[in-house]
């Protein structure tokens, strides 16, 4: 999830955005939009709701961008925390189920495989949605957003050892759920 070293200079762009440069904030928006949307989508499972929440995340981030002064290294974790909180608030408000709308599971056009693939994804998403909140966050960040443990720790406010332990428990719980409780 981290921007590659040959990518844009996030720190420089962020400093300009903190100073009120709207174009710099637009660049940050472009860099992080897909990642934040994907994270929110896998929390909510609904495309339209995820789009709305993602928009709210970036509005809140713009309003609070000045609080990042001197904390440029933790900007992405700060942004993900906003996304996490917005997603949790939305779940609490709506008590929504996970939907598979808009997910493309196969490219081969075989309807039987597509149905099987959707059913498998539904099982996985149902199992993930049944996990305790902290475990669901770990699975979403690690495997759906490809975050490394350092970034997960910053997002969730946990140390490396706690992230690894939580990840192991989450994978164990997920494995048991997918194996039918065995």
VENSUL-V719569 format. One line per field, one symbol per residue. ss: DSSP state (@ for helix, = for strand, . for the rest). psi: psi as a letter, one per 20 degrees, with the letter a starting at -180 (. if undefined). burial: 1 if it has 9 or more other C-alpha atoms within 8 Angstrom, else 0. A space follows every 10 residues. Layout:
ss->???
psi->???
burial->???
This chain:
ss->.........@ @@@@@@@@.. .@@@@@@@@@ @@@@@@@@@@ @@@@..@@@@ @@@@@@@@@@ @@@@@@@@.. .@@@@@@@@@ @@@@@@@@@@ @@@@...... .......... @@@@@@@@@@ @@@@@@@@@. ..@@@@@@@@ @@@@....@@ @@@@@@...@ @@@@@@@@@@ @@@@@@@@.. ..
psi->hqpqhjaqng ggggghhhjj ohhghhgggh gigggggggg gihhjpgggh ggggghghgg gghjhhiipi khhjghgggh gggggggggg ghhhlqrpqj pipohriijo hghggggggg hggghggghi qqgghggggg gghhikqrhg hggggikqrg hhggghgggg hgggggghjk j.
burial->0000000000 0011111100 1001101110 0010111111 1101111011 1011011101 1000100110 0100101111 1111011001 1000000101 0000000000 0001001100 0111111100 1000110111 1101101010 1111100101 0011011011 1011011100 00
